Amino acid sequence: MPVLKECCRCGVKKSIKEFYKQSCGYLGRTGACKACRIKKQLEYQKTDNGIGLRREYERKMPIEEKRAKCKKFKKENPSYWIEYYRQNKKIRLLSNQKYQRNNLEKSNAHSKLYYAIKTKKINKPEECSICRSTGVLDGHHTDYSKPLEVIWVCRKCHTKIHIIT
């Protein structure tokens, strides 16, 4: 027999699976059912304090304005990212390890390419193979089973390649 719980908003008894998990809640679930919580969130987004309005504003904001806002933040908070990375070192390390476990073939290919560059078995070119711009270049793998066969591209072109494929 399924465990039933009464929603504190609509008052209907529903299956425990109709409630989000919450460790400190009764039966380890939230007080309001999923449908009521979603309804409340949608109503909140329509208010002045709602996140939905902020998201809508940011979508409409021109890219130049976003960049200016970012530059201003960096100027006012120069040590923000240094402090952030210092405080979250363990979390980032665990996240990186999880990614490597879940993407072994990619991780191995990246490691082999890095080692080949470091030991000078592969020479990194000076310009992007697509747009011919100079600067920071990434090695794009078309096939991870061939780790040393890469296309050298700038960050802009690399992003475009991943968007297309």
NORRA-V473373 format. One record per residue. N is the residue number from 1. RES is the residue in three letters. D_LAST is the distance of its C-alpha to the last C-alpha in Angstrom with 1 decimal. Layout:
N_RES_D_LAST + N_RES_D_LAST
This chain:
1_MET_48.0 + 2_PRO_45.2 + 3_VAL_45.9 + 4_LEU_46.4 + 5_LYS_46.2 + 6_GLU_47.3 + 7_CYS_45.1 + 8_CYS_46.8 + 9_ARG_45.6 + 10_CYS_46.0 + 11_GLY_48.5 + 12_VAL_47.1 + 13_LYS_47.1 + 14_LYS_43.7 + 15_SER_42.1 + 16_ILE_41.2 + 17_LYS_37.5 + 18_GLU_37.6 + 19_PHE_38.0 + 20_TYR_35.5 + 21_LYS_36.4 + 22_GLN_38.5 + 23_SER_40.5 + 24_CYS_43.5 + 25_GLY_43.8 + 26_TYR_46.2 + 27_LEU_45.0 + 28_GLY_42.0 + 29_ARG_40.5 + 30_THR_40.5 + 31_GLY_43.4 + 32_ALA_41.6 + 33_CYS_39.5 + 34_LYS_35.8 + 35_ALA_36.5 + 36_CYS_39.1 + 37_ARG_36.9 + 38_ILE_34.0 + 39_LYS_36.6 + 40_LYS_38.1 + 41_GLN_34.8 + 42_LEU_34.0 + 43_GLU_37.6 + 44_TYR_37.3 + 45_GLN_34.1 + 46_LYS_36.3 + 47_THR_38.9 + 48_ASP_39.2 + 49_ASN_38.3 + 50_GLY_35.2 + 51_ILE_31.8 + 52_GLY_30.4 + 53_LEU_32.4 + 54_ARG_31.1 + 55_ARG_27.5 + 56_GLU_28.3 + 57_TYR_30.0 + 58_GLU_27.2 + 59_ARG_24.7 + 60_LYS_27.2 + 61_MET_27.9 + 62_PRO_26.8 + 63_ILE_24.5 + 64_GLU_27.5 + 65_GLU_29.6 + 66_LYS_27.1 + 67_ARG_27.0 + 68_ALA_30.8 + 69_LYS_31.2 + 70_CYS_29.2 + 71_LYS_31.2 + 72_LYS_34.4 + 73_PHE_33.6 + 74_LYS_32.9 + 75_LYS_36.2 + 76_GLU_38.2 + 77_ASN_36.9 + 78_PRO_36.4 + 79_SER_36.7 + 80_TYR_34.6 + 81_TRP_31.5 + 82_ILE_33.8 + 83_GLU_35.8 + 84_TYR_32.8 + 85_TYR_31.4 + 86_ARG_34.9 + 87_GLN_35.6 + 88_ASN_32.3 + 89_LYS_32.2 + 90_LYS_32.7 + 91_ILE_30.2 + 92_ARG_27.5 + 93_LEU_28.6 + 94_LEU_28.4 + 95_SER_25.0 + 96_ASN_23.8 + 97_GLN_25.6 + 98_LYS_24.1 + 99_TYR_20.5 + 100_GLN_21.6 + 101_ARG_23.3 + 102_ASN_20.3 + 103_ASN_17.9 + 104_LEU_20.4 + 105_GLU_18.3 + 106_LYS_16.1 + 107_SER_19.4 + 108_ASN_21.3 + 109_ALA_18.9 + 110_HIS_19.1 + 111_SER_22.9 + 112_LYS_23.4 + 113_LEU_21.7 + 114_TYR_23.7 + 115_TYR_26.8 + 116_ALA_26.4 + 117_ILE_26.1 + 118_LYS_29.1 + 119_THR_31.2 + 120_LYS_30.3 + 121_LYS_29.0 + 122_ILE_25.9 + 123_ASN_26.4 + 124_LYS_24.0 + 125_PRO_23.9 + 126_GLU_25.1 + 127_GLU_22.5 + 128_CYS_18.8 + 129_SER_17.7 + 130_ILE_15.9 + 131_CYS_18.2 + 132_ARG_21.2 + 133_SER_22.0 + 134_THR_23.9 + 135_GLY_23.8 + 136_VAL_21.8 + 137_LEU_19.2 + 138_ASP_16.6 + 139_GLY_15.9 + 140_HIS_12.2 + 141_HIS_12.2 + 142_THR_10.3 + 143_ASP_12.8 + 144_TYR_14.8 + 145_SER_17.7 + 146_LYS_18.3 + 147_PRO_18.7 + 148_LEU_20.4 + 149_GLU_17.9 + 150_VAL_15.8 + 151_ILE_14.7 + 152_TRP_16.7 + 153_VAL_15.2 + 154_CYS_16.7 + 155_ARG_15.5 + 156_LYS_14.6 + 157_CYS_12.4 + 158_HIS_10.8 + 159_THR_10.1 + 160_LYS_8.7 + 161_ILE_6.2 + 162_HIS_5.2 + 163_ILE_5.7 + 164_ILE_3.8 + 165_THR_0.0
